Amino acid sequence: MFKKVVCQMVGFGALLGCLPLEAAKDGWYVQAGVDYAHAAGSSATRTPNSTSSSPWSGNLGGVDFVGGYKQFFGKKRHWGVRYYGLINLQGGGFSQKTGNKYPTQGPVGNFFYGVGIDALWTFYHNKGSEFGVFVGMAVGGSSWALGAGKANDVCQTRVNGVNCVSTSNFYFQQAIGNPSVVYSPTFVQWMFNFGMRANLGAHNGIEVGFRVPAINDPYYTQTKGDTSTFTYSFRRVIDLYANYVYNF
């Protein structure tokens, strides 16, 4: 009786603590949804006396797929951990300022594939409804593809001064048979993961969050003699996602 009176006097946040709790359940789950990423980087030429760079940016949208297993601990099972595989497929456009009147622009795509682990905290669970937060990290491969770069509709990625090719093909051609060039369209990526999760019933849920990649992808590196180095590197700065969750 006393608890009922107290709960009637407090706000909504405290009221959640007055509701009967149920234990969170272990099990397999899958997710699918949409995501948006902003990417940034630059191409830079470094010499012993100076550095010049051209900023690069991209905006990508796509789909997000996750599958894994979650488990909870303790008597009340508020805390847990999950292990999962992750795939992101994204496409969009890039823009790069090169000192010309018009920026170089073109299509860009990114494919991330890896594994991750998150710590879970469930702060509310009642009659099949569950709300919580998570924090963790993921590691895997990040592959980039860049289309033909154009400035004011004039192709900037030409081979032999004639054929307009994709930016990826352009740098690939530069690397063929050239020991001073390292071309890396695929590179390892490590990122942090944060967000909120909700399960509404035994099987259905939603999740929103963001990932923060930590490693610049060294897309192209060329050493020019012993005096200068040209690099072209970038990464997704932040990746926002919203997923539907199915719990088995």
MARKOLVO-40501 format. One line per field, with one value per residue: x, y, z of N, C-alpha, C in turn. Coordinates in pm, 1 decimal. Example, Ala and Ser with C-alpha at 12.3 -4.5 7.8 and 13.67 -1.06 7.14 Angstrom:
// residues 2
n_c1: 1319.0,1285.0
n_c2: -569.0,-225.0
n_c3: 780.0,708.0
ca_c1: 1230.0,1367.0
ca_c2: -450.0,-106.0
ca_c3: 780.0,714.0
c_c1: 1320.0,1290.0
c_c2: -330.0,3.0
c_c3: 780.0,787.0
***
This chain:
// residues 248
n_c1: 82.7,191.1,398.5,245.5,120.1,344.0,440.4,237.3,287.2,527.0,734.5,728.4,971.2,1066.5,851.1,876.5,1057.0,897.8,737.8,664.8,937.8,1079.4,1289.6,1546.7,1590.3,1811.3,1943.7,1930.3,1942.8,1842.7,1902.7,1792.5,1809.6,1826.4,2092.6,2303.4,2598.4,2864.7,3155.5,3504.7,3819.8,4134.7,4350.2,4696.8,5013.7,5334.8,5637.7,5983.6,5976.2,5719.8,5356.7,5080.5,4730.1,4413.6,4088.5,3851.9,3520.3,3227.6,2891.9,2688.5,2435.2,2252.2,2209.2,2178.1,2290.5,2268.9,2357.8,2341.7,2420.5,2283.6,2330.5,2248.2,2325.5,2348.7,2115.7,1890.8,1936.1,1998.1,2226.1,2424.7,2571.8,2653.3,2729.7,2821.1,2780.8,2837.9,2722.1,2751.3,2620.2,2672.5,2610.7,2675.8,2774.9,3083.2,3287.5,3553.0,3779.5,4013.3,4168.0,4099.0,3847.1,3608.5,3485.9,3597.3,3379.3,3189.9,3054.1,3045.7,3114.6,3079.9,3169.7,3132.5,3235.1,3229.3,3292.6,3153.9,3124.3,2911.7,2836.4,2553.3,2289.5,1996.7,1747.2,1479.6,1222.2,930.2,652.4,712.9,809.4,1103.5,1366.1,1674.7,2030.0,2339.4,2690.8,2988.7,3219.4,3344.9,3517.1,3666.8,3669.3,3697.6,3584.5,3631.8,3487.6,3525.6,3371.0,3396.0,3563.6,3452.2,3481.5,3292.7,3160.5,3373.1,3588.7,3810.8,3960.3,4144.9,4295.7,4594.6,4538.4,4305.6,4091.9,3816.2,3787.6,3680.8,3749.7,3863.6,3967.1,4146.5,4347.8,4425.6,4540.6,4761.4,4911.0,4992.4,5267.9,5433.4,5655.5,5670.9,5422.4,5138.8,4834.7,4530.9,4233.5,4083.3,4080.0,4166.9,3925.5,3829.2,3582.9,3379.5,3068.7,2748.1,2426.6,2061.3,1817.7,1517.5,1279.8,972.2,756.0,773.9,930.0,976.7,1154.2,1326.9,1608.9,1832.6,2125.4,2476.2,2787.1,3138.4,3395.2,3749.5,3989.2,4180.0,4140.8,4404.3,4392.7,4544.2,4888.9,5183.4,5526.0,5752.9,6052.5,6303.4,6203.7,5935.4,5589.9,5280.9,4953.8,4630.1,4362.8,4086.7,3785.8,3481.3,3335.4,3126.8,2857.4,2520.7,2237.2,1922.9,1744.5,1531.4,1453.0,1459.5,1393.3,1477.6
n_c2: -119.4,124.9,155.9,187.1,434.5,605.5,579.1,703.4,964.2,1042.8,1134.7,1043.9,914.7,806.2,648.4,434.3,277.9,179.2,-8.3,-356.6,-566.3,-769.4,-1041.2,-986.7,-1160.6,-1414.2,-1481.1,-1535.6,-1285.2,-1065.7,-779.1,-511.8,-223.8,129.9,357.4,648.8,816.5,1043.9,1135.2,1221.1,1366.4,1398.9,1488.2,1503.1,1660.5,1622.5,1771.1,1816.8,2082.8,2187.2,2147.3,2070.2,2054.6,1913.9,1931.5,1667.1,1542.1,1347.7,1223.8,963.4,716.5,423.4,72.5,-140.8,-428.5,-667.3,-939.7,-1161.9,-1275.0,-1235.3,-1196.5,-1197.7,-1096.6,-1159.8,-1133.3,-968.5,-920.9,-687.9,-608.3,-685.1,-851.6,-855.4,-1026.7,-999.5,-1007.3,-774.8,-576.4,-310.3,-133.7,125.6,420.7,720.8,1057.9,1239.0,1528.4,1739.2,1993.4,2140.6,2359.3,2466.1,2656.7,2517.9,2251.6,1906.4,1644.4,1342.4,1001.4,783.9,488.4,268.4,-25.6,-199.0,-464.3,-677.3,-769.3,-735.8,-623.2,-544.9,-377.3,-404.9,-227.1,-258.7,-54.7,-55.1,-289.9,-449.0,-654.4,-769.1,-550.2,-368.4,-147.9,9.2,91.6,95.8,34.5,-6.3,-173.0,-228.1,-418.0,-455.4,-493.8,-224.7,-119.0,83.3,252.1,471.7,680.7,832.8,1141.6,1471.0,1812.1,2087.7,1945.9,1846.7,1583.5,1469.9,1251.5,1097.1,856.7,829.4,1074.7,1072.9,871.7,873.8,761.0,578.9,714.7,527.5,341.1,505.7,559.6,299.0,234.5,402.0,270.6,28.2,-169.7,11.3,56.4,255.2,322.1,269.4,125.8,115.1,26.3,-122.3,-152.6,-207.5,-136.6,19.0,84.3,277.9,216.2,333.0,378.4,348.1,106.4,-83.3,-327.7,-441.0,-635.3,-996.0,-1054.3,-835.7,-531.3,-210.7,-9.7,256.9,434.0,532.0,506.8,547.4,560.6,504.5,499.9,632.4,557.0,463.9,534.2,585.8,607.5,766.4,771.5,1012.0,1006.1,1088.5,1302.6,1389.8,1307.5,1184.7,1159.0,1010.2,1001.2,898.0,868.0,736.0,963.6,968.6,743.9,708.3,522.5,342.9,71.2,-213.2,-474.8,-821.8,-1066.7,-1395.4
n_c3: 0.0,85.1,-105.6,-336.1,-291.6,-284.5,-547.6,-686.0,-632.1,-747.0,-1035.2,-1392.8,-1463.2,-1220.7,-1172.8,-1345.7,-1211.0,-1012.6,-1128.5,-1182.5,-1252.0,-1514.4,-1603.4,-1841.9,-2151.4,-2273.3,-2603.9,-2965.8,-3224.9,-3494.0,-3704.7,-3917.5,-4122.8,-4195.5,-4275.7,-4238.5,-4336.8,-4279.7,-4446.5,-4443.4,-4538.1,-4709.4,-4986.6,-4992.9,-5030.8,-4919.5,-4835.7,-4730.0,-4649.9,-4665.2,-4665.7,-4857.7,-4905.2,-5010.4,-4918.3,-4868.9,-4889.8,-4815.3,-4852.2,-4753.3,-4794.8,-4691.6,-4624.8,-4333.7,-4170.2,-3913.3,-3704.3,-3429.3,-3091.0,-2766.2,-2411.7,-2061.7,-1719.6,-1363.0,-1080.6,-1130.3,-1391.7,-1536.0,-1664.5,-1953.1,-2242.0,-2588.4,-2894.1,-3232.0,-3594.6,-3858.9,-4130.7,-4356.3,-4628.2,-4841.8,-5039.0,-5228.4,-5277.9,-5348.1,-5280.7,-5368.2,-5296.8,-5501.4,-5551.6,-5790.4,-5972.7,-5970.8,-5768.6,-5759.2,-5825.5,-5764.3,-5771.2,-5478.6,-5292.1,-5009.9,-4835.0,-4547.8,-4336.6,-4066.5,-3719.2,-3387.5,-3040.8,-2772.5,-2465.5,-2257.5,-2097.4,-1930.0,-1837.4,-1793.3,-1772.8,-1835.3,-1844.7,-2097.0,-2238.9,-2304.4,-2232.6,-2301.1,-2304.1,-2492.6,-2538.1,-2723.4,-2947.1,-3281.5,-3533.0,-3852.8,-4213.5,-4445.7,-4747.4,-5033.6,-5315.2,-5579.6,-5812.6,-6144.3,-6132.5,-6171.1,-6271.5,-6310.7,-6512.7,-6658.0,-6705.5,-6456.5,-6411.7,-6601.3,-6813.9,-6981.2,-7081.1,-7227.8,-7200.4,-6990.3,-6667.4,-6372.6,-6046.0,-5874.5,-6061.8,-6190.6,-5994.2,-5949.9,-6196.5,-6183.9,-5997.1,-6104.8,-6166.0,-6037.8,-5794.4,-5606.0,-5526.2,-5320.0,-5326.0,-5168.3,-5157.4,-4981.6,-4634.6,-4287.6,-4033.4,-3731.3,-3490.9,-3261.1,-3088.5,-3010.0,-2847.7,-2822.5,-2723.5,-2772.8,-2690.6,-2789.0,-2681.6,-2720.7,-2945.2,-3123.8,-3192.5,-3174.7,-3267.8,-3228.1,-3313.2,-3319.9,-3492.6,-3461.7,-3661.4,-3634.7,-3778.1,-4040.8,-4382.0,-4581.2,-4877.7,-5112.6,-5167.7,-5259.2,-5301.1,-5383.5,-5497.5,-5259.0,-5130.6,-5123.6,-5051.6,-5162.2,-5050.9,-5027.0,-4839.3,-4631.0,-4429.2,-4289.0,-4084.3,-3900.8,-3841.9,-3863.3,-3756.8,-3787.3,-3683.1,-3734.9,-3511.6,-3463.0,-3232.2,-3152.9
ca_c1: 0.0,281.0,466.8,148.8,101.7,466.4,448.1,141.9,336.4,652.7,725.8,727.1,1099.2,1069.9,742.0,926.1,1121.3,797.2,668.3,727.3,1037.4,1096.0,1427.8,1577.6,1613.9,1921.1,1898.2,1977.5,1865.8,1887.9,1860.5,1806.7,1758.6,1888.8,2195.0,2364.4,2734.6,2941.4,3297.2,3593.5,3960.9,4205.9,4470.9,4801.4,5152.1,5424.4,5780.5,6052.7,5955.1,5581.3,5248.3,4961.7,4624.2,4283.2,3990.5,3759.1,3406.1,3127.0,2769.4,2646.5,2320.7,2247.4,2139.4,2253.9,2249.8,2337.5,2307.1,2428.2,2366.5,2291.4,2309.9,2240.6,2388.7,2300.5,1983.0,1791.2,1971.7,1998.5,2348.5,2446.9,2669.9,2613.4,2833.5,2746.3,2840.9,2783.1,2745.9,2697.3,2633.6,2635.8,2650.5,2644.7,2860.4,3194.7,3328.0,3688.9,3833.3,4148.7,4231.1,4034.4,3723.4,3502.0,3532.6,3582.6,3270.4,3160.8,2990.8,3131.9,3048.8,3157.1,3121.6,3198.3,3198.5,3311.8,3232.1,3155.7,3078.9,2853.1,2786.5,2412.2,2226.2,1851.6,1700.6,1335.8,1170.8,802.2,550.8,760.9,871.1,1239.9,1436.5,1810.1,2134.5,2453.8,2816.9,3079.3,3311.0,3345.7,3636.6,3646.2,3725.5,3625.0,3620.6,3582.4,3485.6,3500.8,3342.2,3470.0,3559.0,3432.4,3474.7,3217.0,3132.6,3496.3,3645.7,3941.7,4027.5,4171.7,4412.4,4660.5,4485.2,4191.6,3981.4,3763.5,3764.2,3646.5,3863.7,3927.7,4044.8,4255.7,4457.0,4472.4,4630.6,4885.6,4985.6,5040.1,5410.9,5503.3,5686.5,5662.5,5280.6,5058.8,4692.9,4461.1,4089.6,4030.3,4170.0,4103.7,3859.0,3786.6,3492.5,3298.3,2925.9,2666.5,2287.5,1949.3,1747.6,1387.2,1207.2,829.8,701.6,870.8,1014.5,1000.8,1222.4,1390.4,1737.2,1892.9,2258.8,2577.3,2920.4,3244.5,3518.9,3867.2,4109.7,4177.1,4176.4,4511.1,4346.5,4651.4,5012.3,5292.2,5650.9,5820.6,6193.4,6326.8,6171.7,5794.0,5493.4,5142.8,4860.5,4486.7,4305.5,3958.3,3710.4,3350.6,3355.5,3019.7,2757.0,2396.7,2152.5,1798.0,1722.1,1428.2,1516.3,1378.0,1452.7,1429.5
ca_c2: 0.0,240.3,170.0,237.1,577.4,674.1,579.3,800.0,1098.7,1070.8,1156.9,927.0,844.4,724.3,551.5,314.2,195.9,119.1,-113.1,-489.0,-594.2,-904.7,-1063.9,-984.8,-1296.0,-1444.4,-1538.6,-1484.8,-1174.2,-1006.7,-640.8,-455.6,-88.0,229.6,437.8,763.0,842.6,1155.2,1100.2,1335.2,1333.7,1493.7,1447.7,1592.4,1645.9,1664.3,1783.3,1853.9,2221.9,2233.2,2051.4,2125.7,1953.9,1944.6,1859.2,1573.6,1508.9,1265.3,1190.0,831.4,652.8,283.0,-25.9,-191.2,-564.7,-715.3,-1065.1,-1209.2,-1338.7,-1151.0,-1266.5,-1106.9,-1149.6,-1111.9,-1173.8,-887.4,-927.8,-555.4,-593.4,-793.6,-834.2,-920.3,-1048.4,-993.5,-974.2,-647.2,-538.0,-182.2,-104.6,266.2,491.1,863.4,1141.2,1307.1,1657.8,1771.9,2121.7,2117.1,2485.4,2517.9,2729.9,2422.3,2130.5,1777.0,1570.7,1213.1,902.6,710.4,377.7,204.7,-156.1,-240.1,-598.6,-708.1,-825.7,-640.2,-661.4,-432.2,-392.8,-365.6,-195.0,-250.2,24.1,-77.2,-412.8,-477.7,-718.1,-789.5,-429.1,-354.4,-29.6,12.1,157.7,8.9,93.3,-113.2,-147.2,-326.2,-415.5,-529.1,-436.3,-114.0,-112.1,204.2,262.9,608.9,695.5,935.6,1275.2,1574.9,1950.7,2160.8,1846.3,1807.5,1469.9,1492.9,1122.2,1047.1,771.9,866.4,1202.4,1056.5,793.0,910.3,639.5,602.8,755.2,404.0,286.6,598.9,534.7,162.2,241.1,464.4,179.1,-88.9,-171.5,124.6,17.1,369.3,347.2,173.0,150.5,34.7,55.4,-194.7,-138.0,-242.1,-25.2,-5.2,193.3,273.9,200.5,384.6,394.4,307.5,-10.4,-110.9,-445.5,-421.6,-769.5,-1105.2,-1070.0,-715.6,-420.5,-106.8,35.6,372.7,455.2,586.4,448.3,645.3,497.3,568.6,485.8,683.4,459.5,517.3,489.5,592.3,670.3,762.6,833.7,1073.0,1019.1,1092.9,1436.5,1421.6,1198.9,1220.5,1066.3,1033.1,921.2,945.3,770.9,779.1,1029.7,920.7,664.0,706.1,415.1,306.2,-67.5,-300.7,-588.8,-941.4,-1155.0,-1533.6
ca_c3: 0.0,93.6,-234.4,-433.9,-265.5,-325.7,-692.4,-736.4,-601.5,-815.1,-1178.8,-1481.2,-1456.4,-1099.9,-1180.7,-1410.8,-1110.2,-927.4,-1200.6,-1166.2,-1354.6,-1560.8,-1643.8,-1984.4,-2198.5,-2364.4,-2729.2,-3094.2,-3279.8,-3619.8,-3725.6,-4051.3,-4124.0,-4282.1,-4209.7,-4307.8,-4290.8,-4334.6,-4459.2,-4462.4,-4555.8,-4795.5,-5058.5,-4941.5,-5075.9,-4812.3,-4864.3,-4605.8,-4612.5,-4672.4,-4686.2,-4921.3,-4902.3,-5067.7,-4836.7,-4933.7,-4805.3,-4881.0,-4780.1,-4799.6,-4732.5,-4729.1,-4541.9,-4220.5,-4132.7,-3793.5,-3649.4,-3322.8,-2970.9,-2646.4,-2285.7,-1947.8,-1600.2,-1234.5,-1038.7,-1200.6,-1534.2,-1598.4,-1743.0,-2047.1,-2348.0,-2712.5,-2993.4,-3358.0,-3722.4,-3905.9,-4269.7,-4403.7,-4770.8,-4855.9,-5160.0,-5226.1,-5360.8,-5282.3,-5334.9,-5325.6,-5340.5,-5552.0,-5586.8,-5909.8,-5949.3,-5943.9,-5698.5,-5825.9,-5764.1,-5824.8,-5682.0,-5386.7,-5222.8,-4902.9,-4788.3,-4424.0,-4293.3,-3951.2,-3598.5,-3278.6,-2908.2,-2700.9,-2329.3,-2253.2,-1969.1,-1940.7,-1723.2,-1772.2,-1834.1,-1773.7,-1926.2,-2232.8,-2293.9,-2252.6,-2280.6,-2250.4,-2381.1,-2519.4,-2581.8,-2762.3,-3056.7,-3389.8,-3615.9,-3977.3,-4335.2,-4507.3,-4889.3,-5097.9,-5460.9,-5621.2,-5954.1,-6218.4,-6075.3,-6271.1,-6226.7,-6412.6,-6617.1,-6725.7,-6633.5,-6395.3,-6394.2,-6736.0,-6835.7,-7107.7,-7125.8,-7318.0,-7147.0,-6858.7,-6590.6,-6232.8,-5963.4,-5829.4,-6173.8,-6216.8,-5899.9,-5974.3,-6311.9,-6140.6,-5910.9,-6178.9,-6196.5,-5976.3,-5656.6,-5515.2,-5500.8,-5245.0,-5350.1,-5067.1,-5150.8,-4866.4,-4520.4,-4161.4,-3965.4,-3593.8,-3457.0,-3140.3,-3114.4,-2900.2,-2886.4,-2737.4,-2773.8,-2713.6,-2734.8,-2763.6,-2693.0,-2714.3,-3063.3,-3203.5,-3127.8,-3256.0,-3215.1,-3295.2,-3259.6,-3408.8,-3486.3,-3486.0,-3709.8,-3574.5,-3860.3,-4177.4,-4485.0,-4668.3,-5008.5,-5213.4,-5119.4,-5357.1,-5258.9,-5497.3,-5461.1,-5114.8,-5082.5,-5108.6,-5046.6,-5190.8,-4987.3,-5046.5,-4731.3,-4579.0,-4349.7,-4240.8,-3956.3,-3813.9,-3911.1,-3786.2,-3807.4,-3720.3,-3723.9,-3680.1,-3444.9,-3438.1,-3131.5,-3167.7
c_c1: 86.8,350.5,373.9,128.2,222.6,474.3,351.7,190.7,459.5,629.1,735.4,855.1,1106.8,962.0,786.1,990.6,1023.0,723.7,738.2,820.1,1036.9,1238.5,1442.2,1621.3,1735.9,1864.0,1959.9,1887.8,1924.4,1832.9,1875.5,1747.3,1834.4,1995.1,2246.6,2503.1,2789.7,3088.1,3379.0,3737.0,4026.6,4308.3,4577.6,4936.7,5243.0,5568.8,5850.8,6020.4,5809.6,5484.1,5130.3,4855.1,4496.5,4178.6,3891.3,3643.9,3305.0,3007.3,2712.1,2523.3,2313.7,2170.6,2236.6,2200.9,2334.5,2274.8,2399.0,2353.3,2385.9,2265.1,2320.4,2287.7,2324.8,2157.8,1873.9,1818.9,1957.8,2117.0,2367.7,2553.7,2615.7,2730.4,2764.4,2837.3,2767.7,2820.2,2677.8,2721.7,2584.3,2684.6,2608.5,2736.4,2971.8,3223.1,3465.6,3732.1,3979.5,4221.8,4175.9,3906.5,3611.2,3558.1,3515.7,3478.0,3246.1,3094.3,3092.6,3051.0,3140.5,3088.8,3201.5,3145.0,3290.0,3233.3,3242.9,3109.1,3029.4,2820.4,2644.9,2371.4,2077.9,1798.7,1550.8,1293.1,1041.7,706.0,590.9,822.3,1004.9,1305.7,1576.5,1903.8,2249.0,2575.1,2912.1,3170.6,3300.9,3474.0,3609.9,3715.4,3636.0,3674.5,3553.4,3586.4,3445.9,3478.9,3423.9,3452.6,3549.3,3425.8,3410.7,3194.5,3255.2,3563.6,3786.5,4020.9,4042.9,4298.6,4466.6,4600.3,4360.5,4073.4,3942.2,3726.7,3720.8,3771.8,3938.0,4016.3,4164.9,4374.5,4511.3,4571.4,4764.9,4974.5,5044.9,5189.0,5491.2,5531.1,5677.1,5518.1,5219.5,4912.4,4612.0,4313.2,4018.8,4131.5,4093.1,4040.3,3812.7,3698.7,3417.9,3150.7,2846.7,2520.1,2188.3,1874.1,1614.8,1329.7,1062.3,758.6,813.0,969.2,1056.1,1067.0,1274.7,1520.0,1786.4,2029.9,2351.0,2710.3,3022.5,3370.6,3642.0,3989.6,4088.0,4217.3,4282.5,4489.5,4460.4,4770.7,5121.3,5412.3,5725.8,5965.9,6209.7,6277.3,6023.6,5707.4,5354.1,5051.4,4717.3,4417.3,4174.8,3894.9,3570.2,3370.2,3251.2,2917.1,2634.8,2304.5,2026.7,1757.2,1596.5,1497.5,1415.2,1456.1,1392.6,1396.1
c_c2: 125.3,265.3,227.8,386.6,656.2,685.9,679.5,942.6,1136.8,1088.9,1028.3,846.8,753.5,618.1,422.1,219.5,127.7,3.7,-247.9,-518.7,-741.5,-920.8,-1056.8,-1123.9,-1304.9,-1492.8,-1474.4,-1372.0,-1132.2,-864.1,-604.5,-315.3,0.3,304.5,547.5,785.7,968.6,1115.4,1225.9,1286.4,1437.3,1421.2,1549.6,1558.2,1704.7,1662.5,1819.4,1994.6,2266.7,2115.9,2123.7,2017.1,2007.0,1865.0,1780.2,1546.2,1429.0,1242.5,1062.3,783.9,507.8,197.9,-89.2,-329.2,-612.5,-847.6,-1116.5,-1270.6,-1244.6,-1235.1,-1167.6,-1177.5,-1091.7,-1155.1,-1098.7,-876.6,-792.2,-539.5,-713.3,-760.3,-903.9,-924.0,-1059.0,-975.1,-854.5,-623.8,-404.1,-171.2,37.5,323.5,636.4,939.8,1205.1,1439.5,1691.0,1906.0,2102.0,2246.0,2545.5,2591.5,2636.7,2301.2,2007.1,1696.2,1438.9,1119.7,830.4,600.5,318.9,75.6,-192.5,-377.3,-635.9,-770.3,-722.7,-701.0,-535.2,-471.7,-335.1,-330.5,-177.7,-175.0,9.9,-203.5,-448.6,-537.2,-728.5,-668.9,-404.7,-232.3,-27.5,88.9,60.6,92.0,-21.0,-72.6,-259.1,-309.8,-498.6,-462.2,-327.7,-99.0,8.4,189.9,405.4,613.8,805.8,1072.1,1380.3,1711.4,2031.7,2074.4,1808.4,1697.9,1500.2,1363.5,1056.2,963.0,801.2,993.7,1193.7,991.0,838.9,782.4,677.6,644.5,632.8,345.3,375.6,571.3,392.4,159.9,303.2,367.0,60.9,-74.6,-59.2,91.7,131.5,399.9,232.4,212.5,57.6,71.3,-18.1,-187.4,-174.0,-117.4,-70.0,111.3,167.7,270.1,244.2,388.7,350.9,193.6,-28.4,-237.8,-429.9,-554.6,-872.1,-1105.1,-939.4,-604.2,-319.3,-65.2,154.8,397.3,520.5,518.8,555.4,571.5,575.9,572.1,546.9,572.9,520.1,473.5,484.2,665.7,655.2,839.3,883.0,1100.4,1011.2,1221.8,1463.9,1295.6,1253.3,1115.6,1109.8,942.9,982.5,835.3,824.6,838.8,983.5,847.6,652.5,598.3,396.9,169.3,-127.4,-426.1,-702.6,-1032.9,-1295.3,-1594.4
c_c3: 0.0,-39.5,-339.3,-417.4,-311.2,-475.8,-753.2,-719.1,-681.2,-963.4,-1257.6,-1471.1,-1335.7,-1102.7,-1247.0,-1310.7,-1017.5,-994.3,-1180.5,-1282.4,-1391.8,-1610.9,-1795.5,-2028.7,-2289.0,-2497.3,-2852.0,-3143.5,-3414.6,-3627.9,-3872.7,-4049.6,-4220.5,-4203.8,-4302.0,-4250.3,-4356.8,-4333.4,-4483.4,-4475.1,-4643.1,-4881.1,-5019.8,-5001.8,-4968.7,-4861.0,-4733.5,-4557.6,-4610.4,-4688.5,-4749.4,-4928.9,-4964.7,-4991.4,-4921.2,-4838.9,-4885.0,-4791.2,-4839.9,-4724.0,-4775.0,-4632.0,-4443.3,-4183.6,-4015.7,-3751.9,-3541.4,-3206.7,-2852.5,-2522.2,-2170.3,-1821.6,-1474.4,-1205.7,-1113.5,-1349.8,-1605.0,-1693.6,-1835.3,-2148.6,-2472.6,-2808.8,-3129.3,-3478.6,-3780.9,-4051.2,-4296.3,-4553.4,-4792.5,-4988.6,-5152.0,-5319.1,-5280.0,-5352.1,-5279.8,-5384.5,-5378.7,-5588.5,-5714.8,-5873.0,-5909.6,-5869.6,-5786.0,-5751.5,-5836.4,-5726.6,-5595.0,-5319.7,-5117.2,-4860.0,-4664.3,-4382.9,-4177.3,-3837.8,-3487.0,-3147.9,-2837.8,-2558.0,-2325.1,-2110.6,-1992.8,-1818.4,-1698.9,-1845.5,-1762.4,-1874.9,-2073.4,-2298.5,-2225.7,-2314.7,-2219.5,-2341.0,-2402.0,-2559.1,-2614.8,-2874.6,-3159.8,-3470.2,-3740.5,-4093.5,-4391.3,-4650.5,-4953.8,-5249.9,-5496.9,-5771.4,-6018.5,-6152.9,-6184.7,-6204.4,-6338.6,-6537.2,-6700.1,-6643.5,-6583.2,-6379.3,-6531.2,-6737.0,-6974.6,-7167.2,-7210.1,-7247.2,-7006.9,-6783.9,-6449.5,-6155.8,-5911.2,-5938.0,-6204.3,-6124.3,-5912.8,-6090.4,-6274.2,-6062.2,-5985.7,-6212.7,-6134.8,-5829.5,-5556.8,-5473.8,-5420.1,-5261.7,-5260.7,-5060.8,-5037.0,-4753.2,-4393.3,-4099.3,-3827.7,-3553.1,-3327.1,-3178.4,-2991.3,-2944.1,-2781.0,-2804.4,-2702.0,-2774.9,-2692.7,-2785.2,-2697.5,-2829.6,-3131.5,-3124.0,-3227.5,-3187.6,-3296.1,-3232.2,-3359.4,-3384.1,-3524.4,-3530.3,-3664.0,-3664.9,-3998.3,-4275.1,-4577.3,-4812.6,-5111.7,-5153.0,-5225.0,-5303.8,-5381.3,-5460.5,-5310.7,-5052.9,-5060.1,-5111.3,-5074.6,-5129.3,-5015.6,-4945.7,-4682.4,-4495.0,-4325.4,-4101.8,-3855.0,-3899.1,-3820.5,-3843.3,-3722.9,-3772.8,-3660.4,-3626.1,-3431.3,-3345.3,-3143.2,-3030.4
***
